[in-house]
Amino acid sequence: MSTSNSGLPASRHLLDRRSFLNQSATGLSSIALAAMLADQKLLATEKEGGRTVGGAIPIRPEIDAGNPFASRKTHFQAAAKNVLVIFCSGACSHLDTFDYKPELIKHHGKPLPGGDKLVTFQGEQGNLTRSPWEFKPRGESGKMISELVPHLGAMADEMCFLHSIKGKTNTHGPGENYMSTGNTLDGFPSMGAWTSYALGSENSDLPAYIAIPDPRGTPQASVNNWGPGFLPAAFQGTDFNATKPIRNLKRPGSIRPKTDLATRNYLQRLNAQHLERFPGDSELSARISSYELAAKMQLSVPEISDLSKESASTLRMYGIDDTENKLKASYGKNCLLARRLLEKGVRFVQLFNGAYQTGGEGVSNWDGHKSLKAQYDVHGPILDQPTAALLKDMKQRGILDDTLVVWCTEFGRMPTFQKGASGRDHNPEGFTCWMAGAGVKTPFTYGSTDEFGYKAVENAVTIHDLHATILHLLGLNHERLTFYHNGLERRLTDVHGTVIKDILL
């Protein structure tokens, strides 16, 4: 019998009847396994730009060092193109705004069951305390919302409420970090930085990511809320607001436009040569890109910050004409600025309501420890009319069709008043966020806290779940959007997070 080079009979290389049956059995089982893996999305499905798409392998965006803001593809079809995050600094009370609790009214003045030895952030708790504001049914949905925010209540049918958010800390700075970055520690990328890292920008004249601090100052965690962390520096949020522009970007009158253009073109050639000498230096490329963007912003920022071209009815709708409540008017300008930025295609806008000031507890933010009624009577009107106007304006202009809006705060507050005070202490065990716009069901309510609003008891949602859902609506798989740092594939959701599919259209 003749043999092959392998030493086996030559006939064994032919597909005889026994080999055919053996290989058919193996092949059919492999097909079945592949079908099961594909059904569970555990199998790579296609190739894109040399990266595996659709499986469990991380996808790192291909960043052009010379143009880190270039628009990039999503992992799959996105429901939203842009994101607006409205962040209430100081921990806005869910029990006095959006989470109606009839049992809290019924048991007003009684001890919290099982809470006799409960010590929270600032100390011991007093009795259960109903909200000082009445709740009324709103919209066609009849959603019960507080009289503290009647204008937002009128927009209830545009909202998807998540009443079962759970935090990880009862301290403001770490709480803001956790909501903005998915980690309580400093030094981690914000969700806006992750988004601009993944998707870049569709407007070459404006940053992909803009943070708009409250007119009263910055939040307690300050720039950590919009920082790049360990991502390339190019993806940090650019912060400015309507009352305090980023900087004077206007060309000096002594320099002619032609001279200015020639100078910038010359600098661009020098920068390109400099980059060639230091390939892979992300900080250098980010700095050069930032300067080039700043040059373009000489024209774009003054134009977009100029609200004088808006109609009188628009300014009135946002409360900008309110001469008695100047804080509301200033915040209203920020809301209108946010709409104009989204209209121009800015990918991620982070709008803050409330700021941190030393020695002024509860004066400039939602930290209502001492006198909840007096403090929130100040903050409610500042937030309410301008934010509701922003939603209404976005809907009328069609911006809401492509934009995901997320209203959030760092944690909730207790259903009790603190002993010796007339305010509520910190509570990360259960609180409310809401969404609106692209890709989410409205009007809709998901999850709940217990009968007194203390703990999330139904469909608990973690911050990682919230972040995973935001990325999903942007067409990004949160498990595969990664950045290699200190030996780990880091991601916004760490090793956690589940997309909240029940709230998606």
ABEGO torsion letter per residue (X at the ends): XBBBAAGBBAAAABBBAAAAAAAAAAAAAAAAAAAAAAAAGABBABBBGGBBBGBABBBBBBBBAABAABBBBBABBBABABBBBBBBBGGBBAAAAABBBAAAAAABGBBBBGAAABBBAAEBBBBBBBBABBBBBBEAAGBBBBAABAAAAAAAAABBBBAABBBABABAAAAAAAAAAGBABBGBBBAAAAAAAAAEBABAABBABBBBBBAAEBBAAEAAAABAEABBAAABBBBBBAABBABBABBBAABBAAAAAAAAAAAAAAAAAAAAABBGBAAAAAAAAAAAAAAAAAAAAAAAABAAABBAAAAAAAGAABAABAAAAAAAAAAAAAAAAAAAGBABBBBBBEBBBBGBBGAABABBAABAAAAAAAAAAAAAAAAAAAAAAAAAAGAAAABBBBBBBABBBBABBBBGBABBBBBAABBBBBBBEBGBBOBBBBEBBBAAGABBABGBBBAAAAAAAAAAAAGBBAAABBBBBGGBBBBAAEABEBBBAAABX
